[in-house]
Amino acid sequence: MSLEKYKDKRDFEKTPEPGEKPQKAAGKDQLLFVIHKHFASHLHFDLRLELDGVLKSWAIPKGPTINPKEKKLAVMVEDHPLEYIDFEGVIPDGNYGAGQVYVWDSGTYHALDTLNAKDSSEKLRDGLEKGHLTFILEGKILKGEYALIRLKKASPKDWLLIKKNDSFAKDTDITQVKAPGEIKKKLQ
């Protein structure tokens, strides 16, 4: 996958974001995900799923959910490098995405009915092309089955993030949970 759009939007001499070195996952059997809490011009959350050596990324304006009755808009944005999985910091004013970025949740994930990275990647690649991904998140905050579904009568970038009704589903606003970095910052 190409990181050209990512690189075109950033001046790496002015932003602390990870640079231009795409990585390949070296023989590991788990795919990674991260959700960033991003205080840009508007607070939003960014869901990033490892696939094919990059992080496929969606901005979720109102944040993720653990309530199956809620469907959250998820706008697909440019791929990010794998190094972004651990990125936290301040993107300086005047740069694309300026504002504070925290790791809100992270962990591993896999496609439904698969457990290893190879089989998951195949299914996820197919789902991405078809506009319907179903996956299991194993994070600290988000757990269980989710789906990303591309909206047919909207921009091809517009998807819905939906929590499936499983044992991790609750009628709770999960976006009120603070990122670990936010908590540390308040204590300082």
N, C-alpha and C positions, 0 to 999 in steps of 0.2 A: 504494500500500500504506500501511497505517496504522502509525504509530509509537506509538499509544496505550498498548499494553502496556509498551513500552520506557519511556515517560515516566512511567507509573503506578508503576513499580518504583524510580524514582530521585528523589532530591532534589538538583537541580543546584546548590544553594547549598552542598552538602556533598560532592559528588563531582566530580573533574576530568573525568569522561566528557563526550563531546560532547553538546551540548544538543539543543534542539528544532527545529532548522532542517533539514528534509529538503531534499536537493539532487536536482536532476535532472542526469543526465549530459548534457552539452551537446555533442551531435553527435560524440562520440568513437566509434571503431569497435571498441574492445576492452572487454570486461567485466573487472572487477577481482575478485580474491579476496584474502583474508588468512587466516592461521591464527595465532591468538593462543595463547601459552602462558600459562595463567592459574593462578597460585598462590592459589587461593581456599581454602575450607575443605578441599578436596582438589585436588591438582594435576590439571588436565585441559587439553585443547586445545579451542579454539573455531574451527570452520570457518565462514567468512563469505563468501557468494557474492553479488556484486552482481546484482540483478534488479529491474527496475521502480522504480528510484530509492531502493531500500533495500538493506541487506545481509541476505539470508536467512541464518539462523544455526543451527548445530548444535553442541552440546557433545559432545565425544568424550572420555569418561572415561579411556580408556587410550591416547589419542593416535592419530594417523593411522598408516598403514602403507604400505610400499612392497612388501610381500610379498602376492602374490595368494592365498596359502593362508590368510591371516588375514582375518577379517571383524570390523570394529570397530563397536560400538554407537555410534550418533550420535543424540543426543536433540535434536529440533528445539525451539528456544527462540524468544523473541520477535525480530521484525525489529529491526535496529539501523540507525541513520542512516549514510549513506555516509561521513560524517566519521570514523566509527569505524575506517575502513580504516588510518589512521595512528596510532590511539590506543595509547599506552604510558604506564604510570604506576601509581600506587598508588591503588586505590579504598579510602578510609578505613574502618576498623572501624565497624560499625553500619550500613553501607550494603549494599544488595544487591550480591552478588558481591565483597565486600571481599577485597582482596589485590592482589598485584603482577600486572600484565599486561604481557607483552612481545609484540612482533611477532616471531613465530617464522619465518614464511614469508609471502611475498606475490608477486603477479604478475598475469598475465592468465589468463583461461580462456575456453573456448567450448564450445558443445554439439558433440557428435560430428557429423561431416560438415557442419559450418558453420564459417565463419571470421569473420563479422562480427557485431556486437552485435545488430543487428535480427533476423537469422535465428536466432541463438543464443537470444535472449530468448524468441522464439516457441516454440522447441522446449523450452526449459527450463521455461517457464510450463506447457506441456502436460505435461511429465514430472512436475513438482511436483504437479499436480492428480491425475495417474494414480498417483503414488507410485513413479516410477522415472526418475531423471535419469542420463544418461550424459554425461560431459564430459571435456575435456582440460585439465589444469592445466599452466601454463607458469610455474612458480615458480623460486625459487632452490634449494629443497630438493626439493619435490614436483613431479614432471613426469610427463606421460603420462596415460593414460586411467583414469578412476575412475567408479564408479557409486554413487549413493545410492538405496537401495531401502527403501521403507516396509514394516515388518513388518505382516503382515495380522492376526495373532492376538495382538497386543499393543496398547499405547496408540498412538493415531494419531501421537504425537510420536516414537515409536521407529522409527529407521531403521538400516540397516547401511551403512557406508562400505566399499567393496570396491575394491582396486587390481586393474586388469585386467593380464593377463600380456602385457607389451610390453617393449620394449628398456630401459625404466627400472625394471623390476621386479627386486627383489633380496630375498634371505632375510636381511634386516638389520633390527635394531630402530632405526628412524630417530628415535624419541623421545629417544634419548640425545644428539642434536645440541642444542647450546645455542643460544638466541636471541642475536643480536648484542648486545642490551642486557644480557643476563646476563654475557656475557664482559667487557664494559666495566665492569660493576659489580664483578666480582671483581678486576679490575686496579686499581681505585681504592683 
